[in-house]
């Protein structure tokens, strides 16, 4: 008991010293202590005088270095706590002996356990090694571990927890693969799952608000950095144009996707819902938005289904119910792997099992809900108005054809796509994304700033980052013409 108390105090003091050292050396916009003993607002206030303003552009390499530094720090804290837990278990074993002081554990088990602990602790990097070099070495170590397993040999050390593994930028010898989706269709969830599995940063043709949610590849579209690039084109035009040789088309039933998009634009966040009071006041705007937006949703999917490059059709409803099987198809398609073998299969299983809950696999906690829960927001009259030209044909093509003929309680039992994804043949080598007409024309546009002012959601003096920049004389002309009050909602 005395030994355990002394050890607890020692680890506590070492953790406190480590925190102070990290605070001195790190400048991280969304720094948070793993034990969550401090609030996010307190952390932001602490670093306020050394951080760039929220609207400042930060390059992807810096964002990745910050993310990997945080993961290294959290990994250190994790292992300190693991040492404390193992010591407590070890002491408990001696406390629960049969009275003769004999612990029922074989010499071989004790030796192998001590050896593995020693090998795990001895994974030390040279002092001058950069974080990117660490990430490359850890990927090589994963390859070595896979080789040992294939040979039936034991792995000499425990792997790092997946949430603390380091990410890499990785070049590709061909044009990139695109992750195309209408907004609020699970794009961020799939990007995060792909990054956990492959340990490769995914790109994006937008400068949205997801860098603070650990998706650090914003505005990275070149094949010299990334393999897999998120886009919402032709719903909106990202920057810059890029060549794409294949695409994962991630779809979600239009009723859930459009209602979620409405919440995003009204709240300016990815996680909050508008209040019932505001929803009641905004009934007219909601119905106008839904009728306009279904045309955008229809034309968006029609555009991608007509492209003549390899297309993999994946549904959000399948992804959240069978994430391992869907991600196996996605990884195989994006990386053009003929035989997945055991490596990626084990990676996918491990990532998903360690995270346990589908919500924890994403970059941020999603809004509460479920498949089809938003249908209650649509009146029967509104649904009839939404049946635009080509809408039912697209529903059928995406295997949502009989959705409206089923009670909403059965939507969660929607039959899976064949083999959890459908691949379409191609005749072109590549297409250029962000080139051509948009599916959202002036008729489908909504003046969100005006709507929110009329509803009293924001005042005349808006407090969004863009308006703050204007007041400071730092208006960013490179922004995608975001309207006042849309803070980061372009994502």
C-alpha positions in Angstrom: 0.0 0.0 0.0 2.8 2.4 0.9 4.6 1.5 -2.4 1.4 2.1 -4.4 0.8 5.5 -2.7 4.4 6.6 -3.4 4.1 5.5 -7.0 0.8 7.4 -7.4 2.4 10.6 -6.1 5.5 10.1 -8.3 3.4 9.7 -11.5 1.2 12.6 -10.5 4.3 14.9 -10.1 5.8 13.7 -13.3 2.6 14.3 -15.2 2.4 17.9 -13.8 6.0 18.5 -14.8 5.4 17.2 -18.3 2.3 19.4 -18.7 4.4 22.5 -17.9 7.1 21.5 -20.4 4.5 20.9 -23.1 2.8 24.2 -22.4 6.2 26.0 -22.9 6.9 24.3 -26.2 3.5 24.0 -27.9 1.2 26.5 -29.6 -2.0 24.6 -30.4 -5.3 26.2 -31.1 -7.5 23.5 -29.7 -5.1 22.2 -27.0 -6.9 20.2 -24.3 -5.6 18.1 -21.5 -6.3 14.4 -21.9 -7.7 14.2 -18.3 -10.1 17.0 -19.1 -9.5 18.6 -15.8 -9.5 22.0 -17.5 -12.2 23.4 -19.8 -11.7 24.2 -23.4 -12.5 27.9 -22.9 -9.8 28.1 -20.2 -7.2 26.6 -22.5 -8.1 28.9 -25.4 -7.9 31.9 -23.0 -4.5 30.8 -21.8 -3.1 30.6 -25.4 -5.0 33.6 -26.7 -2.0 36.0 -26.8 0.2 33.6 -28.8 -2.3 32.2 -31.3 -3.2 33.5 -34.7 -6.8 34.8 -35.1 -9.4 32.2 -36.1 -9.7 33.5 -39.6 -5.9 33.3 -40.2 -4.7 30.7 -42.8 -2.4 28.0 -41.5 -0.6 25.6 -43.9 -1.3 21.9 -43.8 2.2 20.9 -42.8 2.0 23.1 -39.7 -1.5 21.7 -38.8 -0.2 18.1 -39.2 2.8 18.9 -37.0 0.5 20.3 -34.3 -1.8 17.3 -34.5 1.0 14.8 -34.2 2.6 16.7 -31.3 -0.7 16.5 -29.4 -0.9 12.8 -30.1 2.6 12.2 -28.9 1.8 14.1 -25.7 -1.4 12.2 -25.1 0.5 8.9 -25.8 3.0 9.8 -23.1 0.2 10.4 -20.6 -1.5 7.2 -21.7 1.6 5.1 -21.0 2.2 6.7 -17.6 -1.3 5.8 -16.6 -0.9 2.3 -18.0 2.3 1.8 -15.9 0.3 3.0 -12.8 -2.5 0.5 -13.7 -0.1 -2.4 -14.2 1.6 -1.7 -10.9 -1.7 -1.7 -9.1 -2.7 -5.0 -10.7 0.7 -6.5 -9.8 0.3 -5.5 -6.2 -3.3 -6.8 -6.2 -2.0 -10.2 -7.3 0.4 -10.4 -4.3 -2.4 -9.2 -2.0 -4.6 -12.1 -3.2 -2.3 -15.0 -2.6 -3.3 -18.3 -1.0 -1.6 -17.3 2.3 1.8 -18.7 1.4 2.8 -15.6 -0.6 2.7 -17.6 -3.9 1.3 -15.9 -6.9 -0.4 -18.3 -9.4 1.5 -17.2 -12.5 4.0 -19.3 -14.5 7.6 -18.2 -14.8 7.3 -18.2 -18.6 4.3 -15.8 -18.5 6.0 -13.5 -16.1 9.2 -13.5 -18.3 7.3 -12.9 -21.6 5.2 -10.1 -20.0 8.3 -8.4 -18.6 10.1 -8.8 -21.9 7.2 -7.2 -23.8 6.9 -4.4 -21.4 10.6 -3.7 -21.7 10.5 -3.8 -25.5 7.5 -1.5 -25.5 9.3 1.0 -23.2 12.5 0.8 -25.2 10.8 2.2 -28.4 12.8 5.4 -28.0 13.6 7.8 -30.9 16.8 9.8 -31.4 16.7 13.3 -30.0 17.0 15.1 -33.3 14.4 13.0 -35.2 11.5 15.1 -36.6 7.9 14.2 -36.0 7.4 13.3 -39.7 10.4 10.9 -39.4 8.8 9.4 -36.4 5.6 8.9 -38.3 7.5 7.2 -41.2 9.4 4.9 -38.7 6.1 3.9 -37.0 4.6 3.0 -40.4 7.7 0.9 -41.1 7.3 -0.8 -37.7 3.6 -1.7 -38.6 4.9 -3.3 -41.8 7.5 -5.3 -39.7 4.7 -6.4 -37.3 2.5 -7.6 -40.2 5.5 -9.6 -41.5 6.1 -11.2 -38.2 2.4 -12.2 -37.9 2.4 -13.6 -41.4 5.3 -15.8 -40.4 3.5 -16.9 -37.3 6.0 -15.2 -34.9 5.1 -13.3 -31.8 5.2 -9.5 -31.9 7.8 -8.3 -29.3 6.0 -5.2 -28.2 2.4 -3.9 -27.9 1.2 -1.6 -30.7 0.4 2.0 -30.0 -3.3 2.8 -29.4 -4.8 3.8 -32.7 -6.0 7.2 -31.5 -2.4 8.1 -30.7 -0.8 7.0 -33.9 1.0 9.6 -36.1 -0.3 10.6 -39.5 1.6 11.2 -42.8 1.3 13.0 -46.0 1.8 10.6 -48.8 2.3 11.2 -52.6 0.6 9.1 -55.3 1.9 8.4 -58.8 -1.4 9.1 -60.4 -4.2 11.6 -60.1 -5.9 11.6 -56.7 -9.1 9.8 -55.8 -12.0 12.1 -54.8 -14.4 11.6 -51.9 -17.5 13.3 -53.4 -20.6 14.0 -51.3 -23.5 16.4 -50.8 -22.9 18.3 -47.5 -23.8 16.4 -44.3 -23.6 12.9 -45.9 -20.8 11.5 -43.7 -17.8 12.9 -45.5 -15.9 13.8 -42.3 -16.7 10.4 -40.7 -15.3 8.6 -43.7 -12.2 10.8 -43.9 -11.4 10.1 -40.2 -11.9 6.4 -40.6 -9.7 6.3 -43.7 -7.0 8.3 -41.8 -7.2 5.9 -38.8 -6.8 2.9 -41.1 -4.1 4.1 -43.5 -2.4 6.7 -41.3 -2.5 9.0 -44.4 -3.9 12.5 -44.3 -6.9 13.1 -46.5 -7.1 16.3 -48.6 -9.9 18.8 -49.1 -10.6 21.5 -51.8 -12.0 23.8 -49.1 -10.7 25.8 -46.2 -13.5 24.9 -43.8 -13.7 24.6 -40.0 -12.6 21.0 -39.8 -8.9 21.6 -39.1 -9.9 22.2 -35.4 -11.5 18.7 -35.6 -8.1 17.1 -36.5 -8.8 17.0 -40.3 -5.6 18.9 -41.2 -5.5 18.4 -45.0 -7.7 21.4 -45.8 -6.7 22.9 -49.2 -4.4 20.0 -50.0 -5.4 18.5 -53.3 -2.2 17.7 -55.1 -0.9 14.1 -55.7 2.4 15.2 -54.1 0.8 15.3 -50.7 -2.5 13.3 -50.6 -4.2 10.3 -52.1 -7.8 11.0 -51.2 -9.5 14.4 -51.5 -12.9 15.5 -50.2 -15.1 17.7 -52.5 -18.6 18.9 -52.6 -18.4 19.9 -56.2 -20.7 20.6 -58.1 -22.8 21.6 -55.0 -20.2 24.4 -54.6 -16.9 25.2 -56.2 -13.8 24.5 -54.2 -10.3 25.9 -54.7 -8.3 25.0 -56.7 -9.2 22.7 -59.6 -7.6 19.3 -59.5 -7.4 16.1 -61.5 -9.3 13.1 -60.2 -8.9 9.5 -61.7 -11.5 7.8 -59.5 -14.2 8.8 -57.0 -16.0 7.4 -53.9 -19.5 8.8 -54.1 -20.8 8.9 -50.6 -24.6 9.3 -50.5 -27.2 9.8 -47.8 -30.9 9.8 -48.0 -32.0 13.3 -49.0 -34.4 13.9 -46.0 -31.7 13.4 -43.4 -29.0 15.1 -45.4 -31.0 18.3 -46.2 -32.3 18.7 -42.7 -28.8 18.3 -41.3 -27.5 20.8 -43.8 -30.3 23.2 -42.7 -29.1 22.9 -39.1 -25.5 23.5 -40.1 -26.4 26.7 -41.9 -28.7 28.0 -39.2 -26.4 27.3 -36.3 -23.0 27.7 -38.0 -21.8 24.6 -36.3 -21.5 20.9 -37.1 -23.0 19.7 -33.8 -25.8 21.9 -32.6 -29.5 21.9 -33.5 -31.7 24.9 -33.8 -34.3 25.4 -31.0 -37.9 24.4 -31.5 -38.8 28.1 -31.0 -36.6 29.2 -33.9 -37.8 26.2 -36.0 -41.4 27.2 -35.5 -40.7 30.8 -36.5 -38.7 29.7 -39.5 -41.3 27.3 -41.0 -41.6 29.4 -44.2 -37.8 29.5 -44.7 -37.4 25.8 -44.0 -40.0 24.8 -46.6 -38.5 27.2 -49.2 -35.1 25.8 -48.5 -36.1 22.1 -48.7 -37.9 22.6 -52.1 -34.8 24.4 -53.5 -32.3 22.1 -52.0 -33.8 18.9 -53.3 -33.0 20.2 -56.8 -29.4 20.7 -55.8 -29.2 17.2 -54.2 -30.7 15.6 -57.3 -28.4 17.4 -59.8 -25.3 16.8 -57.6 -25.8 13.0 -57.7 -26.8 13.1 -61.4 -23.5 14.8 -62.2 -21.3 12.1 -60.5 -23.3 9.2 -61.8 -22.7 10.5 -65.3 -18.9 10.7 -65.0 -16.9 8.2 -66.9 -14.2 7.5 -64.4 -14.3 4.5 -61.9 -17.0 5.4 -59.3 -17.6 3.5 -56.0 -21.1 4.1 -54.6 -21.3 4.0 -50.8 -24.2 4.8 -48.6 -23.9 6.6 -45.3 -26.6 4.3 -43.9 -24.4 1.3 -44.7 -21.3 3.0 -43.3 -22.7 3.5 -39.8 -24.1 0.0 -39.6 -21.2 -2.0 -41.0 -18.2 0.4 -40.9 -15.6 -2.4 -41.2 -17.0 -3.9 -44.3 -17.7 -0.6 -46.0 -14.3 0.8 -45.2 -12.6 -2.4 -46.5 -14.3 -1.7 -49.9 -13.3 2.0 -49.8 -9.6 1.4 -48.9 -9.3 -1.3 -51.6 -10.9 1.0 -54.2 -8.9 4.2 -53.4 -5.5 2.4 -53.1 -6.3 0.1 -56.0 -5.4 -3.0 -54.0 -6.2 -6.3 -55.7 -5.7 -8.4 -52.6 -6.3 -6.8 -49.2 -4.5 -9.6 -47.5 -4.4 -9.5 -43.7 -2.7 -6.1 -43.0 -5.6 -3.7 -43.9 -8.2 -6.1 -42.6 -6.5 -6.2 -39.2 -6.0 -2.4 -39.3 -9.7 -1.7 -40.0 -10.9 -4.2 -37.4 -8.5 -2.8 -34.8 -9.3 0.9 -35.5 -13.0 0.3 -35.2 -12.9 -2.1 -32.2 -10.6 0.3 -30.2 -12.9 3.2 -30.9 -16.0 1.0 -30.1 -18.7 3.5 -30.8 -19.3 4.9 -34.3 -19.6 8.4 -32.9 -16.1 8.2 -31.6 -14.7 7.3 -35.0 -15.7 10.7 -36.4 -13.9 14.0 -36.1 -16.6 15.5 -33.9 -19.6 14.3 -31.9 -22.5 14.3 -34.4 -26.0 15.6 -33.7 -28.2 13.1 -32.0 -30.6 11.3 -34.3 -30.8 8.2 -36.5 -31.7 7.0 -39.9 -34.9 8.7 -41.0 -35.4 10.6 -37.7 -35.6 13.9 -39.6 -38.6 12.8 -41.7 -40.9 14.1 -39.1 -39.7 17.6 -40.0 -41.3 17.2 -43.5 -45.1 17.6 -43.9 -46.7 15.3 -46.5 -47.4 18.5 -48.6 -43.8 19.5 -48.5 -42.6 16.0 -49.6 -44.9 16.3 -52.6 -43.5 19.7 -53.5 -40.0 18.2 -53.3 -40.5 15.6 -56.0 -38.6 17.6 -58.6 -37.8 16.4 -62.1 -35.4 13.5 -62.0 -35.6 13.1 -58.2 -37.3 9.7 -58.2 -34.9 8.4 -60.9 -31.9 9.4 -58.7 -33.5 7.8 -55.6 -33.8 4.6 -57.6 -30.2 4.7 -58.9 -28.9 5.2 -55.3 -31.1 2.3 -54.1 -33.4 4.5 -52.1 -36.3 3.8 -54.5 -38.8 2.3 -52.0 -37.8 4.5 -49.1 -41.0 6.6 -48.9 -43.1 3.4 -49.2 -41.7 2.1 -45.8 -42.5 3.3 -42.3 -39.6 5.3 -41.0 -39.1 2.7 -38.2 -37.9 0.3 -41.0 -35.3 2.7 -42.5 -32.7 1.5 -40.1 -33.2 -2.0 -41.7 -32.6 -0.7 -45.2 -31.0 -3.6 -47.3 -27.3 -3.2 -47.8 -25.8 -2.5 -51.2 -24.4 -5.6 -52.8 -21.1 -6.3 -51.0 -21.7 -3.0 -49.2 -20.7 -0.8 -52.2 -21.2 -0.7 -55.9 -18.5 0.0 -58.5 -19.2 1.5 -61.9 -17.0 1.0 -65.0 -15.2 3.8 -66.7 -13.9 5.0 -70.1 -11.9 8.1 -69.1 -8.5 8.4 -67.4 -9.4 11.4 -65.3 -11.8 14.4 -64.9 -11.1 17.9 -63.6 -13.0 18.7 -60.4 -14.2 22.3 -59.8 -14.5 23.0 -63.5 -17.9 23.5 -65.1 -21.4 24.5 -64.0 -22.7 24.2 -60.4 -25.8 22.3 -59.4 -26.6 25.2 -57.1 -27.7 28.1 -59.3 -28.8 31.6 -58.1 -32.3 30.3 -57.8 -31.2 27.7 -55.2 -29.1 30.1 -53.1 -30.3 31.3 -49.7 -29.2 34.5 -48.0 -28.5 33.0 -44.7 -27.3 36.2 -43.0 -30.5 37.9 -43.9 -32.6 35.0 -42.8 -30.9 34.8 -39.4 -31.2 38.5 -38.8 -34.9 38.4 -39.6 -35.3 35.6 -37.1 -33.3 37.4 -34.5 -30.6 34.7 -34.4 -27.9 37.3 -35.1 -28.0 41.0 -34.5 -27.1 43.8 -36.8 -23.6 43.8 -35.5 -22.5 40.3 -36.4 -19.9 38.6 -34.3 -18.6 36.1 -36.9 -14.9 35.7 -37.7 -15.3 37.3 -41.2 -17.0 40.5 -39.8 -14.3 40.7 -37.1 -11.7 40.6 -39.8 -13.5 43.4 -41.7 -13.5 45.5 -38.6 -9.8 44.9 -38.2 -9.2 45.8 -41.8 -8.2 42.2 -42.6 -11.0 41.1 -44.9 -9.8 38.0 -46.7 -10.6 38.4 -50.4 -9.7 34.7 -51.1 -12.7 33.5 -49.1 -15.5 31.7 -51.0 -17.7 34.8 -50.7 -19.2 33.7 -47.4 -22.1 35.8 -46.3 -22.2 37.5 -42.9 -23.3 35.1 -40.2 -22.1 31.9 -41.9 -19.1 31.5 -39.8 -17.3 28.3 -41.0 -20.6 26.9 -42.3 -19.2 26.7 -45.8 -17.9 23.3 -44.6 
